[in-house]
């Protein structure tokens, strides 16, 4: 029974981390080729995106203990996955910098939040 819980948690983490990686690569490409004219501007924008995602990691570290206490470990993981499934496409499909940066923050929160909970 314990292995079943561990397998489910690892499967959820695999999916969430894959989506985080895919968004990271997409933001890298958009920063370099679509949202900036020079390599320096693209790198600066990518640095901002990484910083915003890192801020999400910090918020997750603060928020997760409280959320796990209220929702339970698996409830928090499901909440994180559900929030990412709804908010990231809603924000990211415009392919414009500000909503995509907000999506990076959201994905930073849910990725790190679910990782802390496992």
Secondary structure, 3 states (H helix, E strand, C coil): CHHHHHHHHHHHHHHHHHHHHHHHHHHHHHHHHCCCCCHHHHHHHHHHHHHHHHHHHHHHHHHHHHHHHHHCHHHHHHHHHHHHHHHHHHHHCCCCHHHHHHHHHHHHHHHHHHHHHC
